[in-house]
Amino acid sequence: MPFPDLAENLAEVRGRIADAARRGAGQQVTLVAVTKTHGPEAVRAVHALGVRDVGENKVQEALPKMDAAAVPVRWHLIGHLQRNKSKAVERFALVHSIDSVRLAEAVSKVGTTIGRRIPVLVQVNVSGEETKGGFSPTELAAGVDELAALEGLEVRGVMTMAPFDAEERTLRAVFGGARGTLDTLQRAGLREARELSMGMSGDYEIAVEEGATIVRLGTVLFGARGT
């Protein structure tokens, strides 16, 4: 049986999320099960346990897995999206990684072509790490009016990633900074921007305490990647 510990892991994670939300703002939190490097059996396994949101990092891994898994889940694109693959966004319930105005324009064009707004999150690089993409808070403030003018997008909030293995003080600063950028979006007229996608296997409890409404979890559910 694949993932023999999945049910136990999932129950523990759900409990920890609920406890963290009580310590935070009492918000509802969506758990996105990240199945990258695992096969379609991982999608079917979490679906059987009641998980309805699944995340993938790469379009080229996600699309065949969607067809092979053949279960009704909401697919999230959580990794970098290349502009030349932007047409694939119509297959996803939410794109977490709008990291530039140019990418936003490409995705918006898809939305206007198919006649529906594409739900997206704006990726914000609060920590300033060069290895991470996204708008800095200052860049977002400068470009937010351009984002707000794109008719093919439904901007639902922001996504961020904290530095790996950072101490708690740094994590809280990054997550708090991302929370603050929601005001930037809302002041520009993006009233649907309420979601905060932040928190992964190593830091999701702190992220929820700081207001996360979406957490992206892989290793804590499935074990080490590819096993």
PAZA-146811 format. One line per field, with one value per atom (N, C-alpha, C, CB): atom name; residue number from 0; residue in one letter; y negated, x, z negated. Coordinates in steps of 0.02 Angstrom, whole numbers. Glycine has a CB too. Example, Ala and Ser with C-alpha at 12.3 -4.5 7.8 and 13.67 -1.06 7.14 Angstrom:
% residues 2
atomo (N:CA:C:CB:N:CA:C:CB)
num (0:0:0:0:1:1:1:1)
residuo (A:A:A:A:S:S:S:S)
y (284:225:165:224:112:53:-2:30)
x (660:615:660:565:642:684:645:704)
z (-390:-390:-390:-452:-354:-357:-394:-286)
% end
This chain:
% residues 227
atomo (N:CA:C:CB:N:CA:C:CB:N:CA:C:CB:N:CA:C:CB:N:CA:C:CB:N:CA:C:CB:N:CA:C:CB:N:CA:C:CB:N:CA:C:CB:N:CA:C:CB:N:CA:C:CB:N:CA:C:CB:N:CA:C:CB:N:CA:C:CB:N:CA:C:CB:N:CA:C:CB:N:CA:C:CB:N:CA:C:CB:N:CA:C:CB:N:CA:C:CB:N:CA:C:CB:N:CA:C:CB:N:CA:C:CB:N:CA:C:CB:N:CA:C:CB:N:CA:C:CB:N:CA:C:CB:N:CA:C:CB:N:CA:C:CB:N:CA:C:CB:N:CA:C:CB:N:CA:C:CB:N:CA:C:CB:N:CA:C:CB:N:CA:C:CB:N:CA:C:CB:N:CA:C:CB:N:CA:C:CB:N:CA:C:CB:N:CA:C:CB:N:CA:C:CB:N:CA:C:CB:N:CA:C:CB:N:CA:C:CB:N:CA:C:CB:N:CA:C:CB:N:CA:C:CB:N:CA:C:CB:N:CA:C:CB:N:CA:C:CB:N:CA:C:CB:N:CA:C:CB:N:CA:C:CB:N:CA:C:CB:N:CA:C:CB:N:CA:C:CB:N:CA:C:CB:N:CA:C:CB:N:CA:C:CB:N:CA:C:CB:N:CA:C:CB:N:CA:C:CB:N:CA:C:CB:N:CA:C:CB:N:CA:C:CB:N:CA:C:CB:N:CA:C:CB:N:CA:C:CB:N:CA:C:CB:N:CA:C:CB:N:CA:C:CB:N:CA:C:CB:N:CA:C:CB:N:CA:C:CB:N:CA:C:CB:N:CA:C:CB:N:CA:C:CB:N:CA:C:CB:N:CA:C:CB:N:CA:C:CB:N:CA:C:CB:N:CA:C:CB:N:CA:C:CB:N:CA:C:CB:N:CA:C:CB:N:CA:C:CB:N:CA:C:CB:N:CA:C:CB:N:CA:C:CB:N:CA:C:CB:N:CA:C:CB:N:CA:C:CB:N:CA:C:CB:N:CA:C:CB:N:CA:C:CB:N:CA:C:CB:N:CA:C:CB:N:CA:C:CB:N:CA:C:CB:N:CA:C:CB:N:CA:C:CB:N:CA:C:CB:N:CA:C:CB:N:CA:C:CB:N:CA:C:CB:N:CA:C:CB:N:CA:C:CB:N:CA:C:CB:N:CA:C:CB:N:CA:C:CB:N:CA:C:CB:N:CA:C:CB:N:CA:C:CB:N:CA:C:CB:N:CA:C:CB:N:CA:C:CB:N:CA:C:CB:N:CA:C:CB:N:CA:C:CB:N:CA:C:CB:N:CA:C:CB:N:CA:C:CB:N:CA:C:CB:N:CA:C:CB:N:CA:C:CB:N:CA:C:CB:N:CA:C:CB:N:CA:C:CB:N:CA:C:CB:N:CA:C:CB:N:CA:C:CB:N:CA:C:CB:N:CA:C:CB:N:CA:C:CB:N:CA:C:CB:N:CA:C:CB:N:CA:C:CB:N:CA:C:CB:N:CA:C:CB:N:CA:C:CB:N:CA:C:CB:N:CA:C:CB:N:CA:C:CB:N:CA:C:CB:N:CA:C:CB:N:CA:C:CB:N:CA:C:CB:N:CA:C:CB:N:CA:C:CB:N:CA:C:CB:N:CA:C:CB:N:CA:C:CB:N:CA:C:CB:N:CA:C:CB:N:CA:C:CB:N:CA:C:CB:N:CA:C:CB:N:CA:C:CB:N:CA:C:CB:N:CA:C:CB:N:CA:C:CB:N:CA:C:CB:N:CA:C:CB:N:CA:C:CB:N:CA:C:CB:N:CA:C:CB:N:CA:C:CB:N:CA:C:CB:N:CA:C:CB:N:CA:C:CB:N:CA:C:CB:N:CA:C:CB:N:CA:C:CB:N:CA:C:CB:N:CA:C:CB:N:CA:C:CB:N:CA:C:CB:N:CA:C:CB:N:CA:C:CB:N:CA:C:CB:N:CA:C:CB:N:CA:C:CB:N:CA:C:CB:N:CA:C:CB:N:CA:C:CB:N:CA:C:CB:N:CA:C:CB:N:CA:C:CB:N:CA:C:CB:N:CA:C:CB:N:CA:C:CB:N:CA:C:CB:N:CA:C:CB:N:CA:C:CB:N:CA:C:CB:N:CA:C:CB:N:CA:C:CB:N:CA:C:CB:N:CA:C:CB:N:CA:C:CB:N:CA:C:CB:N:CA:C:CB:N:CA:C:CB:N:CA:C:CB:N:CA:C:CB:N:CA:C:CB:N:CA:C:CB:N:CA:C:CB:N:CA:C:CB:N:CA:C:CB:N:CA:C:CB:N:CA:C:CB:N:CA:C:CB:N:CA:C:CB:N:CA:C:CB:N:CA:C:CB:N:CA:C:CB:N:CA:C:CB:N:CA:C:CB:N:CA:C:CB:N:CA:C:CB:N:CA:C:CB:N:CA:C:CB:N:CA:C:CB:N:CA:C:CB:N:CA:C:CB:N:CA:C:CB)
num (0:0:0:0:1:1:1:1:2:2:2:2:3:3:3:3:4:4:4:4:5:5:5:5:6:6:6:6:7:7:7:7:8:8:8:8:9:9:9:9:10:10:10:10:11:11:11:11:12:12:12:12:13:13:13:13:14:14:14:14:15:15:15:15:16:16:16:16:17:17:17:17:18:18:18:18:19:19:19:19:20:20:20:20:21:21:21:21:22:22:22:22:23:23:23:23:24:24:24:24:25:25:25:25:26:26:26:26:27:27:27:27:28:28:28:28:29:29:29:29:30:30:30:30:31:31:31:31:32:32:32:32:33:33:33:33:34:34:34:34:35:35:35:35:36:36:36:36:37:37:37:37:38:38:38:38:39:39:39:39:40:40:40:40:41:41:41:41:42:42:42:42:43:43:43:43:44:44:44:44:45:45:45:45:46:46:46:46:47:47:47:47:48:48:48:48:49:49:49:49:50:50:50:50:51:51:51:51:52:52:52:52:53:53:53:53:54:54:54:54:55:55:55:55:56:56:56:56:57:57:57:57:58:58:58:58:59:59:59:59:60:60:60:60:61:61:61:61:62:62:62:62:63:63:63:63:64:64:64:64:65:65:65:65:66:66:66:66:67:67:67:67:68:68:68:68:69:69:69:69:70:70:70:70:71:71:71:71:72:72:72:72:73:73:73:73:74:74:74:74:75:75:75:75:76:76:76:76:77:77:77:77:78:78:78:78:79:79:79:79:80:80:80:80:81:81:81:81:82:82:82:82:83:83:83:83:84:84:84:84:85:85:85:85:86:86:86:86:87:87:87:87:88:88:88:88:89:89:89:89:90:90:90:90:91:91:91:91:92:92:92:92:93:93:93:93:94:94:94:94:95:95:95:95:96:96:96:96:97:97:97:97:98:98:98:98:99:99:99:99:100:100:100:100:101:101:101:101:102:102:102:102:103:103:103:103:104:104:104:104:105:105:105:105:106:106:106:106:107:107:107:107:108:108:108:108:109:109:109:109:110:110:110:110:111:111:111:111:112:112:112:112:113:113:113:113:114:114:114:114:115:115:115:115:116:116:116:116:117:117:117:117:118:118:118:118:119:119:119:119:120:120:120:120:121:121:121:121:122:122:122:122:123:123:123:123:124:124:124:124:125:125:125:125:126:126:126:126:127:127:127:127:128:128:128:128:129:129:129:129:130:130:130:130:131:131:131:131:132:132:132:132:133:133:133:133:134:134:134:134:135:135:135:135:136:136:136:136:137:137:137:137:138:138:138:138:139:139:139:139:140:140:140:140:141:141:141:141:142:142:142:142:143:143:143:143:144:144:144:144:145:145:145:145:146:146:146:146:147:147:147:147:148:148:148:148:149:149:149:149:150:150:150:150:151:151:151:151:152:152:152:152:153:153:153:153:154:154:154:154:155:155:155:155:156:156:156:156:157:157:157:157:158:158:158:158:159:159:159:159:160:160:160:160:161:161:161:161:162:162:162:162:163:163:163:163:164:164:164:164:165:165:165:165:166:166:166:166:167:167:167:167:168:168:168:168:169:169:169:169:170:170:170:170:171:171:171:171:172:172:172:172:173:173:173:173:174:174:174:174:175:175:175:175:176:176:176:176:177:177:177:177:178:178:178:178:179:179:179:179:180:180:180:180:181:181:181:181:182:182:182:182:183:183:183:183:184:184:184:184:185:185:185:185:186:186:186:186:187:187:187:187:188:188:188:188:189:189:189:189:190:190:190:190:191:191:191:191:192:192:192:192:193:193:193:193:194:194:194:194:195:195:195:195:196:196:196:196:197:197:197:197:198:198:198:198:199:199:199:199:200:200:200:200:201:201:201:201:202:202:202:202:203:203:203:203:204:204:204:204:205:205:205:205:206:206:206:206:207:207:207:207:208:208:208:208:209:209:209:209:210:210:210:210:211:211:211:211:212:212:212:212:213:213:213:213:214:214:214:214:215:215:215:215:216:216:216:216:217:217:217:217:218:218:218:218:219:219:219:219:220:220:220:220:221:221:221:221:222:222:222:222:223:223:223:223:224:224:224:224:225:225:225:225:226:226:226:226)
residuo (M:M:M:M:P:P:P:P:F:F:F:F:P:P:P:P:D:D:D:D:L:L:L:L:A:A:A:A:E:E:E:E:N:N:N:N:L:L:L:L:A:A:A:A:E:E:E:E:V:V:V:V:R:R:R:R:G:G:G:G:R:R:R:R:I:I:I:I:A:A:A:A:D:D:D:D:A:A:A:A:A:A:A:A:R:R:R:R:R:R:R:R:G:G:G:G:A:A:A:A:G:G:G:G:Q:Q:Q:Q:Q:Q:Q:Q:V:V:V:V:T:T:T:T:L:L:L:L:V:V:V:V:A:A:A:A:V:V:V:V:T:T:T:T:K:K:K:K:T:T:T:T:H:H:H:H:G:G:G:G:P:P:P:P:E:E:E:E:A:A:A:A:V:V:V:V:R:R:R:R:A:A:A:A:V:V:V:V:H:H:H:H:A:A:A:A:L:L:L:L:G:G:G:G:V:V:V:V:R:R:R:R:D:D:D:D:V:V:V:V:G:G:G:G:E:E:E:E:N:N:N:N:K:K:K:K:V:V:V:V:Q:Q:Q:Q:E:E:E:E:A:A:A:A:L:L:L:L:P:P:P:P:K:K:K:K:M:M:M:M:D:D:D:D:A:A:A:A:A:A:A:A:A:A:A:A:V:V:V:V:P:P:P:P:V:V:V:V:R:R:R:R:W:W:W:W:H:H:H:H:L:L:L:L:I:I:I:I:G:G:G:G:H:H:H:H:L:L:L:L:Q:Q:Q:Q:R:R:R:R:N:N:N:N:K:K:K:K:S:S:S:S:K:K:K:K:A:A:A:A:V:V:V:V:E:E:E:E:R:R:R:R:F:F:F:F:A:A:A:A:L:L:L:L:V:V:V:V:H:H:H:H:S:S:S:S:I:I:I:I:D:D:D:D:S:S:S:S:V:V:V:V:R:R:R:R:L:L:L:L:A:A:A:A:E:E:E:E:A:A:A:A:V:V:V:V:S:S:S:S:K:K:K:K:V:V:V:V:G:G:G:G:T:T:T:T:T:T:T:T:I:I:I:I:G:G:G:G:R:R:R:R:R:R:R:R:I:I:I:I:P:P:P:P:V:V:V:V:L:L:L:L:V:V:V:V:Q:Q:Q:Q:V:V:V:V:N:N:N:N:V:V:V:V:S:S:S:S:G:G:G:G:E:E:E:E:E:E:E:E:T:T:T:T:K:K:K:K:G:G:G:G:G:G:G:G:F:F:F:F:S:S:S:S:P:P:P:P:T:T:T:T:E:E:E:E:L:L:L:L:A:A:A:A:A:A:A:A:G:G:G:G:V:V:V:V:D:D:D:D:E:E:E:E:L:L:L:L:A:A:A:A:A:A:A:A:L:L:L:L:E:E:E:E:G:G:G:G:L:L:L:L:E:E:E:E:V:V:V:V:R:R:R:R:G:G:G:G:V:V:V:V:M:M:M:M:T:T:T:T:M:M:M:M:A:A:A:A:P:P:P:P:F:F:F:F:D:D:D:D:A:A:A:A:E:E:E:E:E:E:E:E:R:R:R:R:T:T:T:T:L:L:L:L:R:R:R:R:A:A:A:A:V:V:V:V:F:F:F:F:G:G:G:G:G:G:G:G:A:A:A:A:R:R:R:R:G:G:G:G:T:T:T:T:L:L:L:L:D:D:D:D:T:T:T:T:L:L:L:L:Q:Q:Q:Q:R:R:R:R:A:A:A:A:G:G:G:G:L:L:L:L:R:R:R:R:E:E:E:E:A:A:A:A:R:R:R:R:E:E:E:E:L:L:L:L:S:S:S:S:M:M:M:M:G:G:G:G:M:M:M:M:S:S:S:S:G:G:G:G:D:D:D:D:Y:Y:Y:Y:E:E:E:E:I:I:I:I:A:A:A:A:V:V:V:V:E:E:E:E:E:E:E:E:G:G:G:G:A:A:A:A:T:T:T:T:I:I:I:I:V:V:V:V:R:R:R:R:L:L:L:L:G:G:G:G:T:T:T:T:V:V:V:V:L:L:L:L:F:F:F:F:G:G:G:G:A:A:A:A:R:R:R:R:G:G:G:G:T:T:T:T)
y (60:0:-63:0:-107:-168:-215:-205:-250:-300:-271:-360:-220:-188:-234:-128:-287:-333:-394:-355:-397:-458:-477:-450:-430:-446:-475:-384:-443:-467:-536:-417:-544:-609:-664:-605:-649:-698:-718:-671:-670:-686:-731:-621:-715:-756:-827:-724:-833:-899:-940:-892:-909:-945:-971:-900:-931:-953:-1010:-895:-1006:-1060:-1125:-1040:-1120:-1179:-1211:-1161:-1170:-1196:-1230:-1139:-1201:-1231:-1297:-1183:-1299:-1360:-1415:-1346:-1396:-1446:-1476:-1415:-1436:-1462:-1510:-1404:-1497:-1543:-1606:-1509:-1601:-1658:-1697:-1635:-1701:-1741:-1699:-1782:-1633:-1589:-1578:-1617:-1590:-1586:-1514:-1622:-1506:-1443:-1434:-1439:-1374:-1361:-1303:-1345:-1315:-1262:-1227:-1292:-1162:-1120:-1099:-1059:-1119:-1096:-1042:-1156:-981:-925:-929:-857:-937:-946:-877:-994:-857:-789:-786:-759:-840:-840:-783:-908:-752:-694:-629:-706:-632:-572:-561:-578:-500:-484:-499:-412:-483:-497:-459:-479:-406:-369:-413:-306:-462:-508:-552:-552:-573:-614:-573:-640:-513:-470:-455:-405:-448:-432:-489:-415:-551:-607:-621:-670:-611:-620:-571:-610:-510:-460:-479:-392:-521:-544:-612:-546:-636:-698:-761:-705:-757:-816:-833:-805:-895:-915:-965:-944:-982:-1030:-999:-1097:-999:-966:-1016:-902:-1018:-1066:-1033:-1109:-1065:-1043:-1103:-1009:-1091:-1144:-1159:-1126:-1108:-1116:-1096:-1076:-1137:-1122:-1054:-1176:-1040:-979:-916:-980:-922:-865:-862:-869:-920:-922:-896:-993:-916:-901:-825:-932:-786:-714:-683:-678:-710:-683:-696:-713:-754:-769:-715:-838:-698:-649:-579:-649:-562:-494:-483:-481:-536:-528:-519:-588:-558:-550:-552:-484:-599:-611:-686:-585:-704:-774:-815:-780:-842:-887:-954:-856:-1005:-1071:-1073:-1129:-1087:-1087:-1157:-1061:-1161:-1224:-1222:-1238:-1273:-1279:-1323:-1310:-1293:-1329:-1349:-1287:-1323:-1339:-1391:-1277:-1407:-1458:-1439:-1470:-1487:-1478:-1517:-1500:-1481:-1515:-1544:-1466:-1602:-1635:-1592:-1702:-1553:-1512:-1453:-1489:-1442:-1389:-1418:-1343:-1482:-1515:-1489:-1589:-1461:-1435:-1380:-1410:-1345:-1290:-1313:-1253:-1378:-1401:-1385:-1475:-1376:-1361:-1294:-1363:-1251:-1187:-1190:-1136:-1248:-1253:-1295:-1284:-1275:-1313:-1377:-1270:-1377:-1435:-1432:-1439:-1487:-1494:-1538:-1524:-1510:-1544:-1589:-1493:-1587:-1612:-1666:-1554:-1715:-1773:-1818:-1811:-1814:-1846:-1907:-1796:-1929:-1988:-2015:-1972:-2077:-2107:-2073:-2183:-2057:-2025:-1957:-2016:-1918:-1854:-1866:-1812:-1915:-1931:-1949:-1989:-1987:-2006:-1945:-2056:-1898:-1837:-1795:-1796:-1788:-1748:-1784:-1736:-1849:-1887:-1877:-1961:-1875:-1865:-1798:-1869:-1747:-1682:-1689:-1629:-1724:-1733:-1768:-1771:-1821:-1858:-1815:-1924:-1774:-1731:-1678:-1697:-1648:-1595:-1621:-1543:-1685:-1715:-1707:-1688:-1696:-1695:-1718:-1623:-1749:-1774:-1715:-1826:-1718:-1665:-1682:-1656:-1638:-1651:-1644:-1603:-1696:-1696:-1726:-1735:-1711:-1745:-1779:-1695:-1835:-1871:-1847:-1949:-1825:-1801:-1860:-1753:-1863:-1918:-1890:-1955:-1920:-1900:-1947:-1900:-1932:-1976:-1973:-1957:-1914:-1905:-1936:-1831:-1948:-1977:-1927:-2031:-1862:-1812:-1812:-1742:-1812:-1813:-1748:-1826:-1694:-1629:-1622:-1573:-1669:-1666:-1720:-1674:-1702:-1749:-1790:-1714:-1834:-1872:-1946:-1846:-1984:-2056:-2069:-2090:-2116:-2142:-2184:-2185:-2195:-2238:-2306:-2247:-2334:-2398:-2393:-2426:-2340:-2329:-2317:-2270:-2282:-2270:-2336:-2222:-2378:-2443:-2483:-2483:-2478:-2515:-2486:-2517:-2421:-2389:-2368:-2330:-2382:-2355:-2384:-2369:-2445:-2473:-2438:-2548:-2417:-2379:-2311:-2368:-2279:-2216:-2224:-2185:-2277:-2288:-2302:-2346:-2326:-2343:-2283:-2396:-2226:-2168:-2132:-2119:-2134:-2110:-2034:-2136:-1999:-1926:-1892:-1901:-1931:-1904:-1914:-1935:-1866:-1874:-1867:-1821:-1922:-1920:-1907:-1988:-1849:-1827:-1838:-1755:-1859:-1870:-1863:-1823:-1842:-1838:-1770:-1894:-1753:-1694:-1715:-1639:-1683:-1695:-1631:-1751:-1631:-1576:-1606:-1535:-1576:-1598:-1564:-1584:-1593:-1560:-1492:-1604:-1444:-1376:-1375:-1329:-1341:-1333:-1399:-1295:-1449:-1513:-1507:-1569:-1551:-1552:-1583:-1592:-1572:-1592:-1667:-1573:-1708:-1780:-1800:-1817:-1768:-1783:-1759:-1751:-1699:-1673:-1720:-1604:-1743:-1787:-1854:-1799:-1878:-1941:-1933:-1964:-1876:-1864:-1855:-1803:-1814:-1802:-1864:-1744:-1901:-1964:-2014:-1994:-2016:-2060:-2043:-2058:-1978:-1957:-1977:-1881:-1968:-1988:-2063:-1973:-2103:-2175:-2193:-2210:-2151:-2168:-2158:-2126:-2122:-2118:-2187:-2072:-2230:-2299:-2335:-2337:-2323:-2354:-2335:-2334:-2271:-2248:-2277:-2172:-2276:-2298:-2373:-2280:-2412:-2484:-2501:-2518:-2455:-2466:-2443:-2429:-2422:-2402:-2327:-2435:-2288:-2215:-2186:-2184:-2195:-2178:-2103:-2205:-2062:-1989:-1962:-1954:-2006:-1986:-1975:-2038:-1914:-1899:-1838:-1887:-1800:-1738:-1750:-1688:-1712:-1713:-1642:-1743:-1628:-1562:-1564:-1540:-1535:-1536:-1480:-1605:-1451:-1395:-1330:-1392:-1296:-1230:-1182:-1231:-1123:-1071:-1092:-1010:-1134:-1151:-1211:-1164:-1249:-1312:-1328:-1368:-1278:-1294:-1317:-1234:-1293:-1313:-1388:-1271:-1411:-1482:-1523:-1496:-1498:-1533:-1542:-1496:-1490:-1494:-1543:-1424:-1541:-1589:-1661:-1577:-1670:-1737:-1754:-1743:-1710:-1727:-1688:-1796:-1637:-1598:-1570:-1541:-1574:-1542:-1481:-1592:-1473:-1415:-1393:-1432:-1328:-1300:-1246:-1271:-1240:-1196:-1141:-1236:-1082:-1030:-967:-1013:-945:-884:-835:-899:-850:-803:-781:-833:-827:-810:-761:-873:-757:-709:-644:-740:-650:-592:-563:-610:-599:-578:-611:-502:-592:-623:-616:-593:-664:-665:-602:-728:-577:-521:-454:-534:-452:-389:-368:-394)
x (42:0:45:-48:35:76:55:69:104:93:54:55:82:46:33:84:72:64:22:132:-5:-37:-98:-59:-140:-200:-182:-245:-133:-111:-78:-61:-36:-3:-54:47:-102:-152:-194:-197:-213:-251:-212:-272:-148:-106:-99:-36:-87:-79:-143:-59:-199:-262:-272:-321:-255:-260:-214:-247:-153:-105:-126:-35:-155:-180:-237:-205:-283:-339:-315:-388:-267:-240:-205:-191:-166:-131:-180:-83:-233:-284:-317:-337:-328:-357:-309:-374:-245:-195:-189:-127:-209:-205:-270:-186:-299:-360:-422:-354:-415:-473:-498:-529:-453:-473:-480:-422:-519:-522:-458:-586:-430:-367:-377:-310:-357:-359:-292:-376:-294:-234:-225:-238:-170:-153:-100:-128:-118:-71:-26:-108:39:86:113:144:96:112:171:51:209:266:313:304:338:383:347:441:285:246:199:206:178:135:62:143:19:-53:-84:-90:-51:-78:-79:-37:-34:-34:-96:29:-116:-177:-238:-184:-241:-298:-299:-296:-241:-237:-263:-166:-243:-267:-341:-226:-361:-432:-475:-445:-453:-490:-497:-457:-451:-451:-484:-380:-516:-555:-520:-576:-457:-422:-446:-345:-463:-491:-447:-560:-389:-344:-275:-341:-248:-185:-140:-195:-77:-30:26:-2:46:103:148:80:213:260:267:328:261:276:217:337:203:149:160:144:222:234:225:304:231:216:142:257:111:42:-7:23:1:-50:-61:-32:-9:-22:-47:41:-27:-50:-124:-10:-148:-219:-260:-235:-238:-275:-269:-250:-209:-199:-233:-124:-236:-267:-342:-251:-373:-444:-489:-455:-474:-518:-533:-485:-591:-612:-580:-687:-521:-488:-476:-420:-463:-445:-369:-472:-344:-272:-244:-257:-189:-155:-86:-148:-68:0:38:1:87:121:192:121:218:286:288:321:348:357:322:432:290:256:293:181:315:346:291:391:306:254:233:280:279:261:217:324:206:161:97:196:86:31:-38:34:-44:-110:-134:-107:-87:-106:-144:-45:-145:-177:-251:-167:-282:-354:-369:-381:-318:-329:-324:-279:-304:-292:-347:-224:-364:-412:-381:-439:-315:-281:-208:-290:-182:-111:-79:-100:-31:-3:56:19:81:148:152:192:108:114:169:45:228:287:312:342:275:294:233:351:236:182:178:192:234:233:198:304:211:176:102:207:86:15:-21:10:12:-17:-29:28:18:10:-49:74:-54:-109:-176:-97:-176:-237:-261:-225:-215:-233:-268:-171:-245:-278:-350:-240:-358:-424:-472:-419:-449:-493:-508:-461:-461:-472:-525:-407:-524:-572:-636:-540:-637:-698:-711:-754:-659:-667:-603:-687:-610:-552:-515:-574:-449:-407:-391:-342:-409:-394:-319:-433:-290:-217:-200:-182:-140:-108:-46:-93:-29:32:88:21:143:200:240:244:250:286:349:241:405:469:485:527:459:467:538:418:569:635:690:649:678:730:782:764:770:817:821:797:882:891:869:963:867:847:772:875:735:662:635:631:585:554:500:524:469:414:429:395:376:381:408:312:452:465:404:531:393:336:337:335:397:402:383:474:407:389:314:428:284:212:174:190:195:161:167:192:224:234:195:308:184:151:80:189:53:-13:-68:-30:-62:-114:-115:-103:-57:-54:-89:18:-77:-111:-186:-84:-207:-278:-315:-289:-278:-310:-319:-268:-292:-294:-361:-236:-400:-469:-475:-509:-422:-426:-403:-385:-386:-363:-414:-297:-418:-453:-401:-512:-375:-321:-352:-281:-336:-367:-323:-385:-261:-219:-146:-236:-105:-33:-7:2:51:88:159:88:187:257:289:265:356:396:447:431:453:502:569:478:623:689:688:744:721:723:761:757:732:763:776:828:736:744:720:705:745:722:652:772:618:548:538:520:583:575:575:632:619:622:559:684:537:475:417:459:410:353:359:349:420:429:410:502:429:412:337:449:307:235:195:214:216:182:189:210:248:257:212:329:203:157:86:162:68:0:-12:-12:40:33:23:94:49:41:-31:88:-71:-142:-174:-181:-154:-180:-162:-153:-102:-81:-128:-8:-145:-191:-261:-194:-285:-353:-361:-375:-310:-313:-315:-254:-289:-291:-357:-233:-404:-469:-478:-483:-428:-432:-465:-361:-530:-567:-570:-637:-559:-561:-495:-577:-446:-380:-381:-326:-399:-403:-362:-475:-337:-302:-228:-310:-202:-131:-104:-119:-69:-39:32:-41:42:109:111:126:170:178:186:120:243:255:270:315:295:299:338:331:390:432:408:499:360:342:267:380:226:155:118:120:137:101:112:123:173:187:151:263:151:116:42:124:11:-60:-71:-88:-28:-33:-28:22:9:18:-35:87:-84:-140:-148:-135:-107:-113:-183:-61:-209:-273:-263:-320:-203:-185:-115:-187:-107:-40:-26:-34:38:59:104:97:78:112:125:72:188:206:240:250:301:342:308:409:276:244:186:220:161:107:134:57:176:195:263:196:302:371:417:378:480:530:510:600:528:509:534:537:489:507:510:573:487:488:417:529)
z (0:0:0:-62:48:48:-9:115:-36:-88:-148:-58:-181:-236:-296:-260:-303:-359:-342:-385:-281:-258:-301:-187:-318:-356:-424:-365:-457:-523:-516:-555:-466:-456:-442:-398:-401:-383:-444:-328:-485:-545:-592:-581:-600:-644:-616:-653:-551:-521:-527:-446:-514:-520:-591:-500:-640:-709:-725:-755:-699:-711:-677:-687:-617:-583:-623:-512:-646:-685:-749:-703:-783:-844:-828:-878:-774:-755:-736:-697:-701:-683:-744:-636:-794:-857:-891:-905:-886:-914:-871:-920:-808:-762:-760:-692:-700:-691:-687:-628:-698:-693:-622:-734:-573:-503:-478:-460:-425:-390:-349:-344:-349:-314:-265:-365:-203:-152:-150:-83:-155:-150:-77:-198:-47:21:14:66:35:33:95:31:83:138:158:118:220:242:290:276:295:342:327:339:379:380:361:334:340:327:386:260:395:451:437:469:485:477:419:540:396:338:276:324:271:214:216:214:275:282:261:354:286:268:194:308:163:92:49:71:64:23:37:37:99:115:75:190:68:30:-44:35:-68:-138:-146:-166:-93:-99:-78:-167:-55:-31:39:-33:50:115:151:105:124:156:162:116:223:238:274:280:255:284:322:231:377:417:432:482:437:451:525:423:567:638:681:657:731:778:810:832:832:869:827:898:761:718:701:654:695:673:726:655:788:838:848:904:858:865:800:886:743:679:670:621:691:688:723:720:783:823:794:895:769:743:676:735:634:568:573:524:617:633:571:669:526:468:465:401:438:439:383:434:397:349:383:324:341:367:372:320:432:444:435:514:398:385:418:308:455:481:432:554:397:344:362:281:417:438:493:461:515:566:631:578:661:725:779:721:830:887:932:927:960:1001:1060:1026:1087:1145:1128:1180:1063:1041:1010:991:1020:985:1005:997:1065:1085:1039:1157:1006:961:900:940:886:824:822:815:880:879:847:950:838:806:730:832:703:631:597:617:536:496:469:439:457:430:449:353:475:491:437:563:400:342:359:291:420:433:486:453:483:528:500:534:532:503:541:498:593:631:668:680:686:725:793:733:823:889:887:915:835:828:816:771:775:762:827:713:870:934:978:970:978:1018:993:1017:928:899:909:824:903:915:987:901:1033:1104:1113:1149:1078:1080:1055:1038:999:970:1017:907:1049:1095:1156:1116:1178:1237:1223:1258:1164:1149:1116:1103:1101:1076:1002:1112:963:890:857:865:799:763:730:710:734:706:633:748:585:515:502:469:473:461:394:517:371:315:340:258:311:327:282:320:311:271:246:312:180:149:116:97:131:101:44:155:-14:-72:-98:-127:-96:-126:-85:-135:-20:23:47:-13:37:60:136:34:163:235:267:251:230:258:263:216:236:239:287:169:325:370:334:430:372:345:339:279:327:316:245:326:238:171:151:169:87:68:102:-7:112:146:219:139:252:323:331:351:284:288:283:233:237:230:295:172:329:391:449:408:449:506:495:525:437:421:466:348:487:530:598:541:622:684:675:708:618:605:600:540:566:557:622:509:672:736:782:771:765:809:802:793:854:850:848:908:869:870:807:926:756:692:637:672:592:529:474:521:450:400:332:400:304:242:180:246:191:133:151:77:102:111:88:73:115:94:77:150:26:10:-15:-41:-13:-41:-89:15:-146:-195:-183:-267:-207:-201:-234:-232:-203:-229:-296:-179:-345:-410:-447:-403:-433:-467:-540:-431:-582:-651:-654:-697:-710:-715:-703:-783:-729:-722:-648:-759:-608:-537:-502:-505:-520:-489:-502:-517:-563:-579:-542:-655:-534:-497:-424:-502:-394:-323:-315:-297:-357:-350:-366:-395:-416:-431:-375:-495:-343:-286:-228:-264:-215:-161:-178:-151:-241:-262:-248:-337:-260:-248:-175:-274:-129:-58:-34:-16:-71:-52:-51:-102:-97:-98:-33:-158:-7:55:112:73:116:168:159:168:98:86:97:15:79:91:165:58:207:279:310:312:268:293:302:357:282:289:226:300:222:161:147:165:198:188:160:254:150:127:52:147:31:-40:-60:-59:-10:-26:-39:32:-87:-104:-99:-176:-44:-35:-61:40:-119:-150:-201:-182:-206:-252:-216:-300:-229:-201:-259:-149:-243:-294:-356:-265:-348:-406:-446:-383:-420:-453:-452:-423:-434:-422:-484:-393:-543:-603:-617:-664:-610:-620:-567:-618:-505:-451:-467:-385:-492:-509:-567:-528:-616:-671:-645:-723:-590:-561:-508:-531:-499:-456:-392:-439:-380:-319:-311:-318:-251:-235:-190:-201:-163:-122:-143:-45:-156:-169:-117:-241:-98:-44:-74:13:-81:-120:-79:-182:-78:-44:-90:14:-110:-149:-213:-165:-248:-312:-302:-347:-242:-227:-198:-178:-147:-107:-126:-35:-165:-178:-128:-174:-129:-85:-12:-96:28:99:135:133:176:218:182:249:118:82:66:19)
% end
